[in-house]
């Protein structure tokens, strides 16, 4: 299962610097001019989870394999992108291919770094990007909704569903609100809405890029961004891309002390990764044995066969049952043997809803 978070923003806000630090590569050339990123760069990033190391130690696993997210560094956008300005068409196409949007906003002053609008205003920057996405969705729906409504009147069931749910999205966009605020009334509407692939329907994480001195507590600009995120059901985190770049160059053993000196409990990138994971509605289950302890990603609410399918499609197709231990029981009772002796190793069937942190072993027959 591949989940992709697209890193977007206006030129020169720290997107590529953040991406380079995030993936610990220099795959994206960070430079102080617009459009230095022409093709989207993709980096696979491990999702930090202390539980995996704990499980591996208890289980005596030789290898530890975390679950991952993909981050895509997408070319900077300018006003007029929906009409093809700058790299607009390419930008919008790349956004359509990701599962969530990580929107980097400049929340620091620096006379040496040019701002495309010659002023630092993260809310205005956010609105430029969001407006272009809205205009693109608006143009699309103003063609699709009337056509669907005609089909619905003629008795077409799919057309009726489409006209209902996409009509709601169209009204939101006309009111200057993103399509992600649409509320499908049932599973059919939810399916049609998802298939529409609207740009503003994607979940959003605002990343406030701040100066080093503001990394721990943010500043007046980040407060405005957090308020905006709260008002629209999005999330926000504070990160100093400059600090993250320094961390990448350090010996891993020195990073903790460096962060502590700055008043930080963890890196900003760890917060970004976890927030992206949460934003997509993802959870983690584990498998553990002598060869490896491994984290696996699943959608919140998935049942045991679907979780098994994350390992291999044969596991889902031939699912029989899942031997399951809750994480707390696994740790408290010293692993699989102790959990089994205490009656905490459960046999779960096809209807079991997998819980975050479950340690699982699947029985299947194909």
C-alpha positions as a printed NumPy array, in Angstrom:
array([[  0.   ,   0.   ,   0.   ],
       [  1.59 ,   3.28 ,  -1.073],
       [  0.511,   6.549,   0.508],
       [  1.804,   9.77 ,  -0.987],
       [  1.885,  13.205,   0.625],
       [  2.541,  16.05 ,  -1.796],
       [  4.648,  18.926,  -0.443],
       [  3.34 ,  22.17 ,  -1.95 ],
       [  3.645,  25.911,  -1.466],
       [  4.685,  29.124,  -3.135],
       [  8.27 ,  29.422,  -4.378],
       [ 10.97 ,  30.094,  -1.75 ],
       [  9.017,  29.047,   1.348],
       [ 11.363,  26.168,   2.228],
       [  9.615,  23.3  ,   0.435],
       [ 12.661,  21.679,  -1.107],
       [ 14.822,  22.341,   1.953],
       [ 12.21 ,  20.537,   4.03 ],
       [ 11.997,  17.691,   1.52 ],
       [ 15.777,  17.254,   1.48 ],
       [ 15.852,  17.021,   5.246],
       [ 12.784,  14.817,   5.348],
       [ 14.267,  12.223,   3.036],
       [ 17.872,  12.841,   4.138],
       [ 18.866,  13.315,   0.508],
       [ 19.709,  16.174,  -1.801],
       [ 17.364,  14.805,  -4.455],
       [ 15.568,  18.144,  -4.673],
       [ 17.828,  21.048,  -5.509],
       [ 17.081,  23.771,  -2.967],
       [ 17.787,  27.173,  -4.48 ],
       [ 16.661,  30.738,  -3.912],
       [ 14.637,  31.153,  -7.085],
       [ 11.22 ,  29.978,  -8.317],
       [ 10.725,  26.627, -10.056],
       [ 14.022,  25.037,  -8.995],
       [ 11.99 ,  21.849,  -8.677],
       [ 10.703,  20.998, -12.142],
       [  9.807,  17.311, -11.793],
       [  8.33 ,  16.024,  -8.536],
       [ 10.929,  14.217,  -6.436],
       [  9.746,  11.318,  -4.345],
       [ 11.246,  10.105,  -1.081],
       [ 10.229,   7.164,   1.073],
       [ 10.289,   8.061,   4.779],
       [ 10.074,   5.721,   7.767],
       [  7.234,   6.498,  10.178],
       [  8.774,   6.852,  13.676],
       [  7.218,   4.415,  16.147],
       [  8.968,   3.493,  19.397],
       [  6.65 ,   0.49 ,  19.807],
       [  8.385,  -1.349,  16.961],
       [ 11.777,  -1.305,  18.699],
       [ 10.146,  -2.496,  21.928],
       [  8.427,  -5.39 ,  20.157],
       [ 11.647,  -6.346,  18.36 ],
       [ 13.6  ,  -6.533,  21.626],
       [ 10.966,  -8.673,  23.328],
       [ 10.619, -10.943,  20.301],
       [ 14.375, -11.207,  19.713],
       [ 13.982, -10.11 ,  16.097],
       [ 17.134,  -9.903,  13.971],
       [ 15.759,  -7.099,  11.78 ],
       [ 13.447,  -4.117,  12.347],
       [ 11.39 ,  -2.809,   9.4  ],
       [  9.251,   0.321,   9.945],
       [  6.256,   1.285,   7.846],
       [  6.749,   4.143,   5.385],
       [  5.142,   7.129,   3.724],
       [  6.119,   8.661,   0.387],
       [  6.66 ,  12.42 ,   0.238],
       [  6.561,  14.14 ,  -3.142],
       [  8.258,  17.507,  -3.638],
       [  6.074,  19.37 ,  -6.154],
       [  7.094,  22.447,  -8.163],
       [  6.261,  25.84 ,  -6.629],
       [  2.939,  27.393,  -7.588],
       [  2.174,  30.998,  -8.509],
       [ -1.061,  32.945,  -8.803],
       [ -2.851,  32.028, -12.03 ],
       [ -1.791,  28.364, -11.973],
       [ -5.352,  27.231, -12.694],
       [ -5.059,  29.158, -15.97 ],
       [ -1.667,  27.638, -16.764],
       [  0.576,  30.365, -15.297],
       [  4.081,  29.282, -14.269],
       [  4.065,  25.5  , -14.035],
       [  0.372,  25.53 , -13.193],
       [ -0.972,  22.653, -15.257],
       [  1.859,  20.373, -14.187],
       [  1.457,  21.438, -10.553],
       [ -2.278,  20.678, -10.558],
       [ -1.722,  17.324, -12.243],
       [  0.874,  16.315,  -9.654],
       [ -1.45 ,  17.319,  -6.797],
       [ -4.163,  15.092,  -8.228],
       [ -1.889,  12.068,  -7.856],
       [ -1.203,  12.397,  -4.106],
       [ -3.341,  11.267,  -1.172],
       [ -2.783,  14.312,   1.055],
       [ -1.369,  17.819,   0.742],
       [  1.459,  19.042,   2.977],
       [  1.325,  22.819,   2.534],
       [  4.542,  24.576,   3.577],
       [  4.052,  28.175,   4.669],
       [  6.807,  30.697,   5.316],
       [  6.501,  32.023,   8.863],
       [  9.872,  33.762,   9.182],
       [ 11.436,  37.047,   8.11 ],
       [ 14.709,  37.019,   6.161],
       [ 15.8  ,  39.868,   3.892],
       [ 18.227,  37.544,   2.1  ],
       [ 15.471,  35.214,   0.859],
       [ 13.179,  36.684,  -1.754],
       [  9.439,  36.21 ,  -1.32 ],
       [  7.465,  35.892,  -4.537],
       [  4.977,  38.56 ,  -3.31 ],
       [  7.671,  40.687,  -1.599],
       [  5.995,  40.282,   1.809],
       [  5.723,  37.504,   4.382],
       [  2.077,  36.601,   4.981],
       [  1.409,  32.855,   5.454],
       [ -2.376,  33.22 ,   5.377],
       [ -2.245,  35.099,   2.079],
       [  0.17 ,  32.475,   0.728],
       [ -2.164,  29.669,   1.774],
       [ -5.078,  31.412,   0.099],
       [ -3.167,  31.791,  -3.183],
       [ -2.581,  28.054,  -3.405],
       [ -6.048,  27.122,  -2.153],
       [ -7.721,  29.587,  -4.545],
       [ -5.964,  28.04 ,  -7.532],
       [ -7.034,  24.555,  -6.431],
       [-10.603,  25.794,  -5.886],
       [-10.741,  27.439,  -9.304],
       [ -9.608,  24.209, -10.934],
       [-12.261,  22.183,  -9.051],
       [-14.902,  24.821,  -9.753],
       [-14.254,  24.711, -13.492],
       [-14.478,  20.929, -13.437],
       [-17.705,  20.705, -11.413],
       [-19.531,  23.445, -13.309],
       [-19.344,  21.116, -16.309],
       [-19.91 ,  17.808, -14.54 ],
       [-22.785,  18.623, -12.168],
       [-25.312,  19.846, -14.8  ],
       [-24.504,  16.836, -16.989],
       [-25.006,  14.482, -14.029],
       [-28.268,  16.216, -13.078],
       [-29.645,  15.624, -16.595],
       [-28.799,  11.939, -16.339],
       [-30.417,  11.799, -12.893],
       [-33.659,  13.317, -14.18 ],
       [-33.64 ,  10.717, -16.958],
       [-33.524,   7.957, -14.333],
       [-29.811,   7.232, -14.219],
       [-29.008,   6.194, -10.615],
       [-25.283,   7.058, -10.805],
       [-26.099,  10.459, -12.293],
       [-28.503,  11.205,  -9.462],
       [-25.9  ,  10.296,  -6.832],
       [-23.237,  12.34 ,  -8.606],
       [-25.49 ,  15.38 ,  -8.934],
       [-26.301,  15.219,  -5.219],
       [-22.831,  14.887,  -3.712],
       [-20.867,  16.863,  -6.306],
       [-23.596,  19.52 ,  -6.275],
       [-22.91 ,  19.955,  -2.566],
       [-19.188,  20.3  ,  -3.314],
       [-19.932,  22.852,  -6.029],
       [-21.933,  25.009,  -3.607],
       [-19.086,  24.922,  -1.088],
       [-16.598,  26.01 ,  -3.744],
       [-18.869,  28.838,  -4.861],
       [-18.896,  29.982,  -1.225],
       [-15.092,  29.992,  -1.171],
       [-14.815,  26.775,   0.874],
       [-12.813,  23.631,   0.005],
       [-14.594,  20.527,  -1.264],
       [-13.267,  18.462,   1.674],
       [-16.057,  19.985,   3.792],
       [-18.577,  17.995,   1.695],
       [-20.562,  15.484,   3.769],
       [-21.637,  12.445,   1.713],
       [-24.857,  11.003,   3.168],
       [-24.02 ,   7.328,   2.525],
       [-21.366,   4.945,   1.19 ],
       [-22.496,   5.382,  -2.406],
       [-22.077,   9.143,  -2.254],
       [-18.723,   8.714,  -0.504],
       [-17.566,   6.427,  -3.328],
       [-18.649,   8.851,  -6.065],
       [-17.097,  11.784,  -4.217],
       [-13.766,   9.958,  -3.876],
       [-13.784,   9.024,  -7.57 ],
       [-14.177,  12.696,  -8.509],
       [-10.555,  13.306,  -7.369],
       [-11.183,  16.917,  -6.47 ],
       [ -8.036,  18.828,  -5.562],
       [ -9.597,  20.58 ,  -2.562],
       [-11.056,  17.327,  -1.246],
       [ -7.623,  16.11 ,  -0.213],
       [ -6.737,  16.371,   3.496],
       [ -4.315,  19.207,   4.288],
       [ -1.448,  19.576,   6.745],
       [ -0.04 ,  23.094,   7.112],
       [  3.675,  23.125,   7.928],
       [  4.765,  26.431,   9.44 ],
       [  8.418,  26.934,   8.503],
       [  9.907,  29.171,  11.213],
       [ 13.268,  30.602,  12.239],
       [ 15.374,  28.585,  14.688],
       [ 14.385,  30.705,  17.698],
       [ 10.668,  30.034,  17.067],
       [ 10.938,  26.266,  16.601],
       [  9.835,  25.389,  20.134],
       [  6.888,  27.753,  20.597],
       [  6.028,  29.2  ,  17.196],
       [  5.209,  32.879,  16.696],
       [  2.352,  35.236,  15.845],
       [  2.251,  33.999,  12.251],
       [  2.002,  30.328,  13.244],
       [ -0.867,  31.155,  15.589],
       [ -2.818,  32.475,  12.61 ],
       [ -2.081,  29.32 ,  10.618],
       [ -3.184,  27.039,  13.469],
       [ -6.434,  28.992,  13.74 ],
       [ -7.016,  28.627,   9.993],
       [ -6.348,  24.879,  10.183],
       [ -8.775,  24.458,  13.08 ],
       [-11.509,  26.337,  11.219],
       [-11.365,  24.049,   8.195],
       [-10.697,  20.631,   9.717],
       [ -7.035,  20.585,   8.704],
       [ -3.903,  20.102,  10.829],
       [ -0.797,  22.214,  11.425],
       [  2.71 ,  21.712,  12.8  ],
       [  5.671,  24.021,  13.427],
       [  9.022,  23.142,  11.854],
       [ 12.307,  24.948,  11.294],
       [ 13.653,  23.653,   7.993],
       [ 17.023,  25.185,   8.896],
       [ 17.22 ,  23.103,  12.087],
       [ 16.131,  19.959,  10.258],
       [ 18.88 ,  20.473,   7.677],
       [ 21.449,  20.746,  10.477],
       [ 20.125,  17.575,  12.116],
       [ 20.588,  15.588,   8.901],
       [ 24.286,  16.549,   8.806],
       [ 24.854,  15.537,  12.448],
       [ 25.945,  12.284,  13.992],
       [ 22.673,  10.615,  15.109],
       [ 24.064,  10.287,  18.641],
       [ 24.341,  14.088,  18.918],
       [ 20.869,  14.958,  17.666],
       [ 19.054,  14.45 ,  20.973],
       [ 21.295,  16.837,  22.863],
       [ 21.067,  19.422,  20.09 ],
       [ 17.274,  19.304,  20.129],
       [ 17.176,  19.493,  23.928],
       [ 19.324,  22.651,  23.846],
       [ 16.693,  24.182,  21.568],
       [ 13.847,  23.149,  23.893],
       [ 12.583,  20.471,  21.498],
       [ 11.569,  16.955,  22.515],
       [ 11.811,  15.6  ,  18.96 ],
       [ 12.56 ,  16.73 ,  15.447],
       [  9.984,  18.678,  13.509],
       [ 10.176,  16.085,  10.774],
       [  8.965,  13.384,  13.155],
       [  5.93 ,  15.554,  13.827],
       [  5.358,  16.091,  10.099],
       [  5.566,  12.373,   9.34 ],
       [  3.238,  11.377,  12.171],
       [  0.798,  14.155,  11.317],
       [  0.766,  12.99 ,   7.685],
       [  0.081,   9.45 ,   8.85 ],
       [ -2.801,  10.631,  11.04 ],
       [ -4.096,  12.919,   8.303],
       [ -4.579,   9.938,   5.998],
       [ -6.49 ,   8.008,   8.668],
       [ -3.776,   5.377,   8.966],
       [ -2.96 ,   2.973,  11.785],
       [ -0.231,   0.402,  12.401],
       [ -0.242,  -3.297,  13.191],
       [  2.879,  -5.389,  13.761],
       [  4.249,  -8.809,  12.928],
       [  7.082, -10.196,  14.997],
       [  9.328, -13.24 ,  14.789],
       [ 13.   , -14.262,  15.065],
       [ 13.803, -12.985,  11.566],
       [ 12.111,  -9.583,  11.756],
       [  9.74 ,  -7.268,  13.564],
       [  7.765,  -5.226,  11.071],
       [  5.211,  -2.414,  11.087],
       [  2.366,  -2.487,   8.567],
       [  0.028,   0.312,   7.56 ],
       [ -3.748,  -0.077,   7.379],
       [ -6.748,   2.218,   7.117],
       [ -8.532,   2.912,  10.378],
       [-11.584,   0.637,  10.529],
       [-10.099,  -2.155,   8.391],
       [-11.047,  -5.734,   9.238],
       [ -8.584,  -8.575,   9.698],
       [ -8.658,  -9.87 ,   6.071],
       [ -7.932,  -6.393,   4.693],
       [ -5.017,  -5.991,   7.115],
       [ -3.719,  -9.403,   6.052],
       [ -3.87 ,  -8.199,   2.464],
       [ -1.32 ,  -5.504,   3.271],
       [  1.225,  -8.307,   3.669],
       [  0.149, -10.297,   0.605],
       [ -3.019, -10.549,  -1.457],
       [ -3.033, -14.325,  -0.881],
       [ -3.358, -13.674,   2.86 ],
       [ -6.584, -11.769,   2.262],
       [ -7.936, -14.133,  -0.384],
       [ -7.424, -17.254,   1.7  ],
       [ -7.912, -15.708,   5.155],
       [ -8.904, -18.185,   7.881],
       [ -8.179, -16.36 ,  11.147],
       [ -5.775, -13.992,  12.874],
       [ -3.888, -14.708,  16.078],
       [ -3.864, -11.326,  17.799],
       [ -2.214,  -9.788,  20.852],
       [ -2.797,  -6.202,  21.971],
       [  0.43 ,  -4.19 ,  22.207],
       [  0.104,  -3.491,  25.947],
       [ -0.47 ,  -7.176,  26.672],
       [  2.513,  -8.17 ,  24.516],
       [  4.814,  -5.809,  26.428],
       [  3.435,  -6.435,  29.916],
       [  3.466, -10.22 ,  29.535],
       [  6.857, -10.463,  27.86 ],
       [  5.869, -11.503,  24.375],
       [  3.839, -14.146,  22.577],
       [  4.464, -17.018,  25.02 ],
       [  3.507, -14.989,  28.095],
       [  0.429, -13.585,  26.359],
       [ -0.659, -17.068,  25.348],
       [ -0.212, -18.425,  28.888],
       [ -2.269, -15.526,  30.262],
       [ -5.069, -16.073,  27.746],
       [ -4.353, -12.8  ,  25.941],
       [ -3.599, -14.332,  22.547],
       [ -6.947, -14.141,  20.76 ],
       [ -8.282, -15.984,  17.729],
       [-10.065, -13.396,  15.579],
       [-12.201, -13.978,  12.494],
       [-13.135, -12.059,   9.354],
       [-15.231,  -9.432,  11.138],
       [-12.535,  -8.359,  13.598],
       [-11.73 ,  -4.643,  13.321],
       [ -7.961,  -4.325,  13.665],
       [ -6.747,  -2.046,  16.445],
       [ -3.715,   0.222,  16.335],
       [ -0.733,  -1.611,  17.829],
       [ -2.075,  -5.152,  17.396],
       [  0.596,  -7.84 ,  17.   ],
       [ -0.821, -10.303,  14.481],
       [ -0.137, -13.617,  12.81 ],
       [ -2.431, -14.69 ,   9.984],
       [ -3.619, -18.178,   9.09 ],
       [ -4.638, -18.6  ,   5.456],
       [ -5.18 , -21.242,   2.811],
       [ -5.096, -20.609,  -0.938]])
